[in-house]
Amino acid sequence: MRIALIGADGQLGSDLLEVLKKKDLFPLYYPEFDVTDKERMKQKLESIKPDTIINTSAFNNVDAGEERIKEAFEVNSFAVRDLSFISLRLGAALMHFSSDYVFDGFKKSPYHEADKPNPLNVYGVSKLTGEYFIQNIMEKYYIIRTSGLYGEAGCKGKDYNFVDLMVQKAEKDEDTRIIDDQYTSPTWTFELAERIRDLLNGGKYGLYHMSSEGECTWFQFADKIFSLLGKRPPVTPVDAKSYGARAKRPLYSVLENRALKEIGIRDFSNWEGALKRYMKKKGYI
Ligand SMILES: NC(=O)c1ccc[n+]([C@@H]2O[C@H](COP(=O)([O-])OP(=O)(O)OC[C@H]3O[C@@H](n4cnc5c(N)ncnc54)[C@H](OP(=O)(O)O)[C@@H]3O)[C@@H](O)[C@H]2O)c1
């Protein structure tokens, strides 16, 4: 398998680089490789001649997206349209990542692949538009919706990941407000990368939800991090309304990995077990 990996130093990209190292991999880094520069992207990919293109690039600062609408759509939608046409011409499969934020959160039980999206913010609309472009242009695609990512490299688009940020707060004994009415499934990028390898080996195209088993609020997530550290910084649970983030988010965006289970790919761990392994790997515990 000859794979072009876009965003190879992002938090998911760097774990994919490690997990897929036995494959014929061509890592691509921003800004030398910019998905919004269609002509240069086309030239580079034509010179690599991949049979699979993995696109981890994204504009993923959800709050900033409410104002930087053009940038969000350029990276999350129009670049994905361009990549789809390039992949089609090369005869390559395209793997692309989307988000739990394509849903509105009103369902209150885990969302599976047949549930109807209805994003509440610009980021979610731009990610869903990217999905629609792929589905309408290509046949050989994997669209993977995931949620609450954390990984060793830290989220490049947000300058931190939630776990590392909470570890810092605990070390400084800092007072923090954390949202306690938004449910998610935090997902370790290393576990996600391992299952992506299995998915690629199976070659079954389609739309997949891929996130940890179980669910928690961001406050419960933080609480688990603090208890693993054996520290108790002065945190205050708040509701999303009083927290007042710029972008509206779904109050419940837990994903059910239904399609993945149907093709027999091994289950993700429960989020608490994965978190513990991540914190051990990072040397936090
Ligand atoms: N993070 C989450 O919680 C989360 C949740 C659900 C879904 N997702 C999706 O999962 C995927 C991976 O997320 P992640 O957390 O690994 O993101 P990340 O750490 O921010 O990595 C994104 C990568 O894309 C690169 N990039 C940014 N703009 C680019 C451009 N115009 N052209 C080429 N590369 C560009 C970044 O490079 P620089 O660092 O140099 O800018 C970085 O290497 C994304 O599609 C994201 O939307 C993430």
The ligand as an ORCA input file, in Angstrom:
! r2SCAN-3c Opt
* xyz 0 1
  N      -9.229     17.256     17.821
  C     -10.443     16.763     18.055
  O     -10.908     16.714     19.179
  C     -11.273     16.225     16.891
  C     -12.578     15.764     17.141
  C     -13.327     15.253     16.088
  C     -12.783     15.203     14.807
  N     -11.512     15.659     14.591
  C     -10.962     15.589     13.231
  O      -9.891     14.650     13.224
  C      -8.886     15.074     12.293
  C      -7.522     15.103     12.979
  O      -7.546     16.038     14.047
  P      -6.256     16.375     14.942
  O      -6.761     16.641     16.310
  O      -5.195     15.361     14.720
  O      -5.821     17.773     14.280
  P      -4.448     18.586     14.436
  O      -3.600     18.068     15.538
  O      -4.844     20.034     14.452
  O      -3.692     18.252     13.077
  C      -4.097     18.804     11.842
  C      -2.917     18.731     10.901
  O      -3.315     19.362      9.675
  C      -2.327     20.328      9.309
  N      -2.932     21.391      8.536
  C      -3.645     22.466      8.974
  N      -4.014     23.235      7.927
  C      -3.517     22.626      6.810
  C      -3.546     22.937      5.425
  N      -4.151     24.045      4.954
  N      -2.931     22.096      4.550
  C      -2.306     20.972      4.994
  N      -2.227     20.630      6.303
  C      -2.830     21.462      7.195
  C      -1.757     20.804     10.631
  O      -0.488     21.409     10.397
  P       0.039     22.609     11.378
  O       0.036     22.052     12.719
  O       1.393     22.936     10.901
  O      -0.960     23.710     11.255
  C      -1.671     19.491     11.408
  O      -0.531     18.770     11.047
  C      -9.377     16.416     11.740
  O     -10.071     16.208     10.534
  C     -10.360     16.911     12.783
  O     -11.346     17.783     12.258
  C     -10.755     16.147     15.604
*
